[in-house]
Amino acid sequence: MGHYWREAKHLYEMAKKVRSGDPENLEGQAARVLWKGLYGHLNFTRIPGANDALNAAHNYGYTILRGRVLTSILGSGLTAGIGIFHRGRSNPFALADDLIEPFRAVIDRAVLEFDPEKLLLDQPTKKALIHAVRPLDVPEEGFRVDAEIDRFTAAFAQYLEGKQDYLEVPRI
């Protein structure tokens, strides 16, 4: 368990150095530290779209999460195709891809509950990943994931309309 604290401290220090637009690609560097810390003993590489069970579980969970964020975006009166960092006509969900970021850890945590060497993307696994995003309490954190997504997208809309001077990004 000790190495998790080392990686966590490293990630925290990196987070303090991130600048607008991430010119040093600290997000990419942090991702490598995260995946190595979580699954380094498996020589895991996070590859979106890959078919191995561990990548597939993350992909499935992120897709469920993206859908929930998209629903909240639309409920807040925002246009899903107009993103901040994710742009392009070929992505009708660019804003969901931006606003999903603070919540990815919910899926990472859910996948971490499984034994990665025995993981299958079967019905029980899919059900567990769906429930990671559904209105279930996260007792240690004191919030419900779906409610926090709704709060964040509503606050983002208020920020865009100039009704709020500061946007607090959720810390999961």
Backbone as ProteinMPNN parsed JSONL, in Angstrom:
{"seq_chain_A": "MGHYWREAKHLYEMAKKVRSGDPENLEGQAARVLWKGLYGHLNFTRIPGANDALNAAHNYGYTILRGRVLTSILGSGLTAGIGIFHRGRSNPFALADDLIEPFRAVIDRAVLEFDPEKLLLDQPTKKALIHAVRPLDVPEEGFRVDAEIDRFTAAFAQYLEGKQDYLEVPRI", "coords_chain_A": {"N_chain_A": [[0.81, -1.198, 0.0], [2.077, 1.162, 0.474], [3.355, 2.227, -1.822], [1.27, 3.412, -3.199], [0.791, 5.802, -1.859], [3.098, 7.172, -2.473], [2.848, 7.511, -5.256], [0.479, 8.983, -5.222], [1.27, 11.339, -3.932], [3.132, 12.269, -5.792], [1.409, 12.724, -7.977], [-0.199, 14.72, -6.874], [1.659, 16.79, -6.578], [2.253, 17.223, -9.264], [-0.239, 18.111, -10.18], [-0.44, 20.632, -9.041], [1.156, 22.094, -10.695], [0.002, 22.332, -13.174], [-0.847, 24.231, -15.997], [-2.875, 26.558, -17.827], [-4.171, 25.14, -20.73], [-2.301, 23.155, -20.608], [0.57, 23.05, -21.434], [2.905, 21.595, -20.863], [2.123, 19.015, -21.018], [1.226, 17.703, -18.695], [-1.025, 16.317, -17.939], [-0.954, 13.962, -19.5], [1.454, 12.894, -18.547], [0.757, 12.495, -15.883], [-1.228, 10.591, -16.177], [0.258, 8.351, -16.97], [1.709, 7.899, -14.603], [-0.398, 7.34, -12.853], [-1.62, 4.957, -13.981], [0.533, 3.213, -13.912], [0.951, 3.113, -11.174], [-1.442, 1.927, -10.309], [-1.684, -0.47, -11.783], [0.844, -1.428, -12.403], [2.213, -3.807, -11.885], [1.171, -5.504, -13.712], [2.075, -4.756, -16.147], [0.424, -2.985, -17.489], [-1.094, -0.964, -19.987], [-2.892, 1.864, -20.654], [-5.196, 1.963, -23.097], [-7.47, 3.468, -24.93], [-10.264, 1.93, -26.374], [-9.071, -0.531, -26.643], [-9.204, -4.143, -26.462], [-8.607, -5.827, -24.321], [-9.508, -7.119, -21.087], [-9.221, -5.335, -18.882], [-8.824, -2.743, -19.994], [-11.2, -2.717, -21.477], [-13.142, -2.757, -19.444], [-12.698, -0.255, -18.236], [-13.277, 1.366, -20.488], [-16.007, 0.753, -20.924], [-17.163, 1.611, -18.501], [-16.496, 4.37, -18.581], [-18.008, 5.102, -20.773], [-20.633, 4.771, -19.831], [-20.557, 6.683, -17.801], [-20.069, 8.976, -19.349], [-22.467, 9.157, -20.759], [-24.189, 9.761, -18.644], [-23.19, 12.238, -17.819], [-23.677, 13.659, -20.154], [-26.513, 13.633, -20.224], [-27.002, 15.244, -18.006], [-25.816, 17.636, -18.84], [-27.503, 18.392, -20.948], [-29.841, 18.687, -19.476], [-29.178, 20.922, -18.031], [-29.406, 22.883, -19.844], [-27.384, 23.312, -21.642], [-25.35, 23.161, -24.646], [-24.328, 20.255, -26.026], [-22.466, 19.756, -28.057], [-20.646, 21.823, -28.178], [-17.616, 22.262, -27.037], [-14.953, 22.795, -24.614], [-12.134, 22.162, -24.464], [-12.246, 19.865, -25.962], [-13.009, 19.658, -29.252], [-14.597, 20.059, -32.47], [-16.418, 19.172, -35.357], [-17.035, 16.545, -35.702], [-17.534, 15.47, -33.247], [-20.213, 15.221, -31.436], [-20.545, 15.351, -28.726], [-18.756, 16.928, -27.338], [-18.631, 18.701, -25.108], [-19.421, 17.033, -23.034], [-17.236, 15.35, -22.989], [-15.37, 17.082, -21.989], [-16.399, 17.828, -19.437], [-16.573, 15.424, -18.105], [-14.182, 14.75, -16.969], [-13.487, 15.305, -14.115], [-14.821, 13.212, -12.923], [-13.938, 10.721, -13.699], [-12.458, 9.18, -11.943], [-14.3, 7.832, -10.416], [-15.072, 5.65, -11.953], [-12.577, 4.451, -12.308], [-12.06, 3.701, -9.699], [-14.144, 1.856, -9.289], [-13.466, -0.172, -11.139], [-11.091, -0.947, -10.049], [-11.911, -2.449, -7.927], [-12.199, -5.014, -8.817], [-10.51, -8.121, -9.394], [-7.814, -7.781, -11.368], [-6.582, -9.77, -12.83], [-8.449, -11.699, -13.172], [-10.541, -10.555, -14.378], [-13.47, -10.126, -16.273], [-15.445, -8.746, -18.849], [-18.298, -9.081, -18.209], [-21.834, -9.633, -17.493], [-22.203, -9.228, -14.591], [-19.97, -7.561, -14.067], [-20.464, -5.379, -15.762], [-22.853, -4.481, -14.624], [-21.962, -3.667, -12.087], [-20.336, -1.515, -12.847], [-22.192, 0.208, -13.982], [-23.689, 0.785, -11.704], [-21.823, 2.255, -10.347], [-22.117, 4.793, -11.244], [-24.79, 5.394, -11.079], [-27.516, 6.601, -8.947], [-26.178, 6.149, -6.267], [-24.956, 6.148, -2.976], [-21.759, 7.387, -2.045], [-20.256, 6.63, 0.53], [-17.787, 7.235, 1.89], [-17.024, 9.591, 0.761], [-19.17, 11.244, 1.036], [-21.14, 12.068, -0.809], [-23.457, 11.811, -3.6], [-22.852, 10.386, -6.698], [-24.336, 10.92, -9.091], [-25.818, 13.182, -8.3], [-23.772, 14.989, -7.816], [-22.695, 15.29, -10.367], [-24.872, 16.566, -11.605], [-24.941, 18.926, -10.057], [-22.483, 20.055, -10.748], [-22.67, 20.473, -13.583], [-24.833, 22.26, -13.642], [-23.726, 24.398, -12.191], [-21.67, 25.026, -13.932], [-23.132, 25.969, -16.139], [-24.261, 28.252, -14.948], [-21.936, 29.677, -14.489], [-21.064, 30.157, -17.135], [-23.082, 31.841, -17.952], [-22.479, 34.079, -16.558], [-23.465, 34.383, -14.041], [-22.184, 33.412, -11.931], [-19.105, 33.768, -10.411], [-17.022, 32.061, -10.034], [-15.973, 28.765, -10.666], [-16.324, 25.836, -9.09], [-14.575, 22.915, -9.265], [-15.387, 19.53, -9.015], [-13.874, 17.416, -6.564], [-13.037, 14.33, -6.549]], "CA_chain_A": [[0.0, 0.0, 0.0], [2.954, 2.315, 0.573], [3.663, 2.845, -3.111], [0.136, 4.248, -3.611], [0.99, 7.127, -1.288], [4.182, 7.797, -3.236], [2.26, 7.96, -6.516], [-0.505, 10.026, -4.915], [2.02, 12.572, -3.661], [3.685, 12.702, -7.079], [0.291, 13.272, -8.752], [-0.595, 15.977, -6.236], [2.663, 17.794, -6.937], [2.07, 17.524, -10.686], [-1.489, 18.861, -10.323], [-0.192, 22.022, -8.653], [1.951, 22.743, -11.746], [-0.741, 22.388, -14.435], [-1.194, 25.57, -16.454], [-3.913, 26.603, -18.844], [-3.788, 24.498, -21.98], [-1.383, 22.059, -20.278], [1.664, 23.029, -22.416], [3.918, 20.591, -20.513], [1.461, 17.708, -21.104], [1.213, 17.092, -17.37], [-2.123, 15.347, -17.886], [-0.433, 12.71, -20.039], [2.445, 12.363, -17.617], [0.033, 12.032, -14.694], [-1.915, 9.347, -16.534], [1.247, 7.268, -16.909], [1.984, 7.643, -13.187], [-1.6, 6.705, -12.292], [-1.797, 3.573, -14.444], [1.648, 2.416, -13.385], [0.69, 2.927, -9.747], [-2.572, 1.021, -10.093], [-1.567, -1.772, -12.443], [2.213, -1.609, -12.881], [2.628, -5.209, -11.767], [0.617, -6.232, -14.859], [2.558, -4.098, -17.37], [-0.784, -2.439, -18.11], [-1.065, 0.29, -20.725], [-4.247, 2.327, -20.914], [-5.407, 2.207, -24.517], [-8.895, 3.55, -25.231], [-10.668, 1.096, -27.491], [-8.435, -1.855, -26.606], [-10.151, -5.207, -26.121], [-8.296, -6.616, -23.132], [-10.572, -6.952, -20.097], [-9.018, -4.16, -18.033], [-9.158, -1.579, -20.818], [-12.619, -2.794, -21.83], [-13.927, -2.363, -18.27], [-12.599, 1.206, -18.14], [-14.008, 1.946, -21.612], [-17.438, 0.582, -20.678], [-17.531, 2.509, -17.409], [-16.421, 5.758, -19.039], [-19.14, 5.318, -21.672], [-21.795, 4.965, -18.966], [-20.358, 7.976, -17.153], [-20.226, 10.006, -20.379], [-23.906, 9.28, -20.993], [-24.802, 10.441, -17.498], [-22.765, 13.63, -17.903], [-24.407, 14.219, -21.293], [-27.887, 13.866, -19.778], [-26.969, 16.39, -17.103], [-25.51, 18.813, -19.659], [-28.737, 18.77, -21.641], [-30.764, 19.147, -18.438], [-28.743, 22.246, -17.581], [-29.633, 23.821, -20.93], [-26.158, 23.531, -22.401], [-25.231, 22.487, -25.932], [-23.309, 19.221, -25.839], [-21.47, 19.74, -29.131], [-19.704, 22.927, -28.063], [-16.731, 21.936, -25.929], [-13.934, 23.751, -24.195], [-10.892, 21.638, -25.01], [-12.637, 18.911, -26.998], [-13.666, 20.427, -30.307], [-14.685, 19.425, -33.777], [-17.762, 18.842, -35.832], [-17.266, 15.101, -35.662], [-17.821, 15.066, -31.88], [-21.415, 15.913, -30.948], [-20.574, 15.312, -27.264], [-17.489, 17.522, -26.92], [-18.709, 19.246, -23.752], [-19.434, 15.886, -22.112], [-15.854, 14.872, -22.891], [-14.663, 18.025, -21.115], [-16.924, 17.838, -18.067], [-16.454, 14.088, -17.507], [-12.849, 14.549, -16.388], [-13.381, 15.163, -12.656], [-15.557, 12.047, -12.445], [-13.346, 9.471, -14.174], [-11.956, 8.408, -10.801], [-15.393, 6.974, -9.946], [-14.964, 4.412, -12.727], [-11.284, 3.842, -11.972], [-12.241, 3.073, -8.384], [-15.017, 0.69, -9.458], [-12.697, -1.213, -11.826], [-10.072, -1.386, -9.109], [-12.528, -3.412, -7.014], [-12.105, -6.338, -9.421], [-9.176, -8.715, -9.543], [-7.515, -7.538, -12.78], [-6.135, -10.983, -13.506], [-9.618, -12.561, -13.392], [-11.594, -9.663, -14.846], [-14.19, -10.342, -17.522], [-16.488, -7.738, -19.041], [-19.538, -9.847, -18.266], [-22.985, -8.926, -16.937], [-21.969, -8.693, -13.242], [-19.024, -6.452, -14.143], [-21.182, -4.246, -16.351], [-23.814, -4.01, -13.625], [-21.2, -2.943, -11.067], [-19.877, -0.247, -13.423], [-23.387, 1.062, -14.092], [-24.036, 1.235, -10.358], [-20.825, 3.231, -9.892], [-22.558, 6.108, -11.704], [-26.186, 5.584, -10.696], [-27.691, 7.302, -7.667], [-25.768, 5.406, -5.084], [-24.111, 6.938, -2.087], [-20.345, 7.082, -1.881], [-20.224, 7.033, 1.935], [-16.525, 7.83, 2.319], [-16.9, 10.931, 0.203], [-20.303, 12.03, 1.483], [-21.966, 12.602, -1.878], [-23.932, 10.878, -4.615], [-22.182, 10.703, -7.962], [-25.261, 11.553, -10.032], [-26.149, 14.515, -7.797], [-22.588, 15.84, -7.991], [-22.639, 15.603, -11.798], [-25.9, 17.589, -11.844], [-24.511, 20.17, -9.424], [-21.367, 20.597, -11.522], [-23.126, 21.0, -14.878], [-25.649, 23.445, -13.369], [-22.793, 25.458, -11.82], [-20.967, 25.398, -15.158], [-24.066, 26.8, -16.901], [-24.331, 29.533, -14.248], [-20.649, 30.331, -14.738], [-21.068, 30.635, -18.517], [-24.045, 32.942, -18.049], [-21.991, 35.198, -15.774], [-24.187, 34.442, -12.768], [-21.285, 32.862, -10.926], [-17.754, 34.244, -10.731], [-16.031, 31.01, -9.799], [-16.496, 27.418, -10.882], [-15.649, 24.837, -8.261], [-14.512, 21.624, -9.924], [-15.471, 18.466, -8.005], [-12.673, 16.659, -6.223], [-13.523, 12.986, -6.212]], "C_chain_A": [[0.855, 1.264, 0.0], [3.231, 2.992, -0.75], [2.504, 3.701, -3.614], [0.299, 5.666, -3.086], [2.067, 7.876, -2.051], [3.631, 8.342, -4.552], [1.275, 9.099, -6.283], [0.19, 11.368, -4.67], [2.59, 13.143, -4.955], [2.587, 13.351, -7.929], [-0.163, 14.617, -8.187], [0.378, 17.09, -6.608], [2.537, 18.192, -8.408], [0.845, 18.414, -10.882], [-1.288, 20.341, -9.994], [0.534, 22.796, -9.752], [1.21, 22.882, -13.081], [-1.11, 23.835, -14.75], [-2.249, 25.468, -17.545], [-3.399, 26.028, -20.158], [-2.812, 23.352, -21.821], [-0.208, 21.955, -21.265], [2.763, 22.004, -22.121], [3.371, 19.17, -20.582], [1.499, 16.973, -19.753], [0.072, 16.09, -17.223], [-1.657, 13.982, -18.392], [0.58, 12.063, -19.119], [1.772, 11.793, -16.373], [-0.687, 10.716, -14.98], [-0.951, 8.164, -16.472], [1.579, 6.895, -15.464], [0.814, 6.898, -12.555], [-1.694, 5.238, -12.69], [-0.666, 2.677, -13.956], [1.432, 2.123, -11.906], [-0.408, 1.92, -9.478], [-2.31, -0.389, -10.614], [-0.16, -2.072, -12.957], [2.686, -3.044, -12.852], [2.114, -6.051, -12.931], [1.178, -5.733, -16.192], [1.386, -3.547, -18.184], [-0.494, -1.142, -18.829], [-2.501, 0.662, -21.031], [-4.355, 2.708, -22.374], [-6.908, 2.263, -24.768], [-9.221, 2.73, -26.482], [-10.046, -0.288, -27.508], [-9.415, -2.896, -26.075], [-9.778, -6.044, -24.909], [-9.293, -6.237, -22.034], [-10.422, -5.68, -19.27], [-9.333, -2.864, -18.793], [-10.64, -1.553, -21.145], [-13.503, -2.372, -20.663], [-13.881, -0.845, -18.082], [-13.401, 1.863, -19.253], [-15.514, 1.889, -21.378], [-17.898, 1.555, -19.586], [-17.511, 3.967, -17.828], [-17.576, 6.079, -19.985], [-20.423, 5.552, -20.878], [-21.716, 6.351, -18.315], [-20.577, 9.121, -18.148], [-21.705, 10.243, -20.679], [-24.603, 10.033, -19.873], [-24.442, 11.923, -17.49], [-23.509, 14.331, -19.034], [-25.842, 14.543, -20.907], [-27.959, 15.103, -18.89], [-26.687, 17.693, -17.858], [-26.778, 19.312, -20.338], [-29.771, 19.298, -20.651], [-30.416, 20.53, -17.909], [-28.89, 23.296, -18.675], [-28.407, 24.135, -21.761], [-26.184, 22.757, -23.718], [-24.049, 21.532, -25.872], [-22.196, 19.256, -26.877], [-20.437, 20.851, -29.059], [-18.859, 22.701, -26.819], [-15.763, 23.046, -25.608], [-12.607, 23.342, -24.825], [-11.162, 20.603, -26.093], [-13.467, 19.685, -28.013], [-13.787, 19.574, -31.557], [-16.099, 19.022, -34.116], [-18.075, 17.36, -35.713], [-17.579, 14.594, -34.257], [-19.036, 15.829, -31.359], [-21.502, 15.967, -29.422], [-19.311, 15.928, -26.656], [-17.539, 18.051, -25.49], [-18.758, 18.128, -22.714], [-18.019, 15.357, -21.924], [-14.992, 15.812, -22.049], [-15.103, 17.855, -19.657], [-16.86, 16.481, -17.37], [-15.183, 13.961, -16.659], [-12.816, 14.43, -14.867], [-14.013, 13.884, -12.109], [-14.964, 10.705, -12.874], [-12.872, 8.574, -13.031], [-13.032, 7.486, -10.224], [-15.319, 5.618, -10.657], [-13.655, 3.705, -12.398], [-11.392, 3.09, -10.643], [-13.085, 1.803, -8.491], [-14.263, -0.464, -10.123], [-11.642, -1.789, -10.889], [-10.604, -2.417, -8.11], [-12.416, -4.853, -7.528], [-10.663, -6.83, -9.406], [-8.814, -8.594, -11.022], [-7.079, -8.783, -13.54], [-7.287, -11.952, -13.782], [-10.784, -11.786, -13.997], [-12.154, -10.094, -16.197], [-15.218, -9.229, -17.647], [-17.803, -8.471, -19.275], [-20.657, -9.044, -17.599], [-22.749, -8.424, -15.508], [-20.999, -7.508, -13.229], [-19.711, -5.212, -14.692], [-22.161, -3.638, -15.346], [-23.101, -3.191, -12.539], [-20.733, -1.582, -11.587], [-21.042, 0.724, -13.612], [-23.743, 1.628, -12.721], [-23.01, 2.209, -9.781], [-21.274, 4.653, -10.222], [-23.995, 6.407, -11.274], [-26.301, 6.231, -9.33], [-27.423, 6.433, -6.452], [-24.87, 6.295, -4.244], [-22.667, 6.449, -2.146], [-20.042, 7.524, -0.452], [-18.931, 7.722, 2.366], [-16.402, 9.275, 1.865], [-18.067, 11.834, 0.587], [-21.128, 12.653, 0.372], [-22.464, 11.476, -2.775], [-23.357, 11.324, -5.954], [-23.127, 11.435, -8.909], [-25.628, 12.971, -9.585], [-24.978, 15.478, -7.987], [-22.399, 16.209, -9.462], [-23.637, 16.706, -12.119], [-25.506, 18.941, -11.255], [-23.431, 20.848, -10.256], [-21.832, 21.185, -12.853], [-23.999, 22.241, -14.689], [-24.752, 24.633, -13.006], [-22.024, 25.942, -13.046], [-21.851, 26.307, -16.018], [-24.172, 28.194, -16.273], [-23.056, 30.357, -14.48], [-20.623, 30.927, -16.146], [-21.991, 31.834, -18.691], [-23.611, 34.167, -17.245], [-22.692, 35.361, -14.444], [-23.356, 33.911, -11.607], [-19.873, 33.255, -11.344], [-16.707, 33.15, -10.705], [-16.691, 29.661, -10.024], [-15.672, 26.45, -10.049], [-15.73, 23.487, -8.948], [-14.537, 20.536, -8.844], [-14.135, 17.761, -7.807], [-13.152, 15.312, -5.708], [-12.448, 12.234, -5.472]], "O_chain_A": [[0.397, 2.322, -0.431], [3.335, 4.218, -0.802], [2.731, 4.632, -4.386], [-0.018, 6.628, -3.785], [1.96, 9.086, -2.255], [3.905, 9.483, -4.923], [1.237, 10.063, -7.048], [-0.263, 12.406, -5.153], [2.538, 14.351, -5.187], [2.806, 14.403, -8.531], [-0.473, 15.541, -8.94], [-0.038, 18.206, -6.917], [2.695, 19.363, -8.754], [0.887, 19.365, -11.662], [-1.91, 21.203, -10.615], [0.529, 24.027, -9.742], [1.734, 23.486, -14.017], [-1.613, 24.566, -13.897], [-2.471, 24.397, -18.11], [-2.322, 26.391, -20.63], [-2.519, 22.648, -22.787], [-0.002, 20.901, -21.868], [3.478, 21.59, -23.033], [4.077, 18.22, -20.243], [1.771, 15.774, -19.692], [0.186, 15.123, -16.469], [-1.943, 12.959, -17.768], [0.577, 10.847, -18.926], [2.165, 10.74, -15.871], [-0.746, 9.834, -14.123], [-1.309, 7.095, -15.977], [1.713, 5.716, -15.139], [1.012, 5.938, -11.81], [-1.834, 4.37, -11.829], [-0.89, 1.513, -13.624], [1.698, 1.015, -11.442], [-0.323, 1.144, -8.527], [-2.668, -1.377, -9.971], [0.003, -2.893, -13.861], [3.476, -3.457, -13.701], [2.561, -7.181, -13.123], [0.797, -6.235, -17.25], [1.369, -3.636, -19.412], [0.268, -0.31, -18.336], [-3.245, -0.135, -21.603], [-3.702, 3.642, -22.84], [-7.561, 1.221, -24.816], [-8.542, 2.827, -27.505], [-10.449, -1.136, -28.305], [-10.34, -2.57, -25.331], [-10.563, -6.899, -24.499], [-9.857, -5.144, -22.061], [-11.418, -5.014, -18.988], [-10.034, -1.995, -18.276], [-11.272, -0.497, -21.099], [-14.512, -1.698, -20.868], [-14.904, -0.22, -17.802], [-14.133, 2.82, -18.999], [-16.216, 2.873, -21.611], [-18.91, 2.239, -19.744], [-18.412, 4.726, -17.47], [-18.07, 7.206, -19.997], [-21.211, 6.435, -21.217], [-22.699, 7.092, -18.289], [-21.206, 10.124, -17.81], [-22.141, 11.384, -20.833], [-25.496, 10.844, -20.119], [-25.285, 12.768, -17.189], [-23.927, 15.479, -18.882], [-26.338, 15.621, -21.232], [-28.879, 15.911, -19.015], [-27.263, 18.734, -17.539], [-27.086, 20.503, -20.307], [-30.494, 20.248, -20.952], [-31.285, 21.232, -17.391], [-28.545, 24.46, -18.472], [-28.391, 25.116, -22.504], [-26.955, 21.811, -23.874], [-22.907, 21.954, -25.69], [-21.081, 18.82, -26.591], [-19.453, 20.828, -29.798], [-19.314, 22.915, -25.696], [-15.757, 24.098, -26.247], [-12.03, 24.085, -25.619], [-10.386, 20.479, -27.041], [-14.488, 20.285, -27.677], [-13.167, 18.518, -31.681], [-16.868, 18.588, -33.259], [-19.238, 16.966, -35.634], [-17.863, 13.409, -34.084], [-18.903, 16.96, -30.893], [-22.432, 16.565, -28.88], [-18.853, 15.504, -25.595], [-16.584, 17.869, -24.735], [-18.193, 18.267, -21.629], [-17.645, 14.96, -20.821], [-13.998, 15.385, -21.462], [-14.269, 17.752, -18.758], [-17.073, 16.402, -16.161], [-15.129, 13.147, -15.737], [-12.164, 13.518, -14.359], [-13.769, 13.514, -10.96], [-15.449, 9.657, -12.448], [-12.888, 7.349, -13.149], [-12.71, 6.469, -9.61], [-15.486, 4.571, -10.031], [-13.635, 2.486, -12.228], [-10.874, 1.982, -10.497], [-12.776, 0.793, -7.859], [-14.41, -1.614, -9.709], [-11.341, -2.982, -10.938], [-9.829, -3.169, -7.519], [-12.528, -5.801, -6.75], [-9.722, -6.037, -9.406], [-9.445, -9.243, -11.856], [-7.198, -8.838, -14.765], [-7.125, -12.913, -14.535], [-11.891, -12.312, -14.111], [-11.41, -10.386, -17.134], [-15.801, -8.812, -16.646], [-18.345, -8.48, -20.381], [-20.444, -7.904, -17.188], [-23.072, -7.269, -15.228], [-21.187, -6.561, -12.465], [-19.556, -4.119, -14.147], [-22.274, -2.417, -15.24], [-23.593, -2.141, -12.127], [-20.736, -0.602, -10.842], [-20.885, 1.93, -13.419], [-24.061, 2.811, -12.594], [-23.308, 2.916, -8.819], [-20.864, 5.607, -9.56], [-24.362, 7.572, -11.123], [-25.302, 6.394, -8.63], [-28.333, 6.045, -5.72], [-24.111, 7.105, -4.777], [-22.4, 5.255, -2.281], [-19.619, 8.66, -0.232], [-18.972, 8.69, 3.126], [-15.746, 10.085, 2.52], [-17.966, 13.056, 0.478], [-21.763, 13.683, 0.595], [-21.971, 10.35, -2.723], [-23.382, 12.508, -6.288], [-22.758, 12.465, -9.473], [-25.737, 13.868, -10.422], [-25.182, 16.654, -8.287], [-21.985, 17.327, -9.768], [-23.307, 17.665, -12.816], [-25.714, 19.98, -11.882], [-23.456, 22.064, -10.449], [-21.423, 22.29, -13.212], [-23.92, 23.175, -15.487], [-24.992, 25.75, -13.463], [-21.757, 27.136, -13.181], [-21.373, 27.302, -16.563], [-24.173, 29.198, -16.985], [-23.108, 31.576, -14.644], [-20.207, 32.072, -16.33], [-21.711, 32.733, -19.484], [-24.302, 35.185, -17.25], [-22.526, 36.386, -13.782], [-23.776, 33.958, -10.45], [-19.496, 33.091, -12.504], [-15.632, 33.294, -11.287], [-17.833, 29.442, -9.619], [-14.476, 26.271, -10.278], [-16.821, 22.97, -9.19], [-13.79, 20.615, -7.868], [-13.377, 17.543, -8.752], [-13.611, 15.187, -4.572], [-12.651, 11.08, -5.095]]}, "name": "protein", "num_of_chains": 1, "seq": "MGHYWREAKHLYEMAKKVRSGDPENLEGQAARVLWKGLYGHLNFTRIPGANDALNAAHNYGYTILRGRVLTSILGSGLTAGIGIFHRGRSNPFALADDLIEPFRAVIDRAVLEFDPEKLLLDQPTKKALIHAVRPLDVPEEGFRVDAEIDRFTAAFAQYLEGKQDYLEVPRI"}
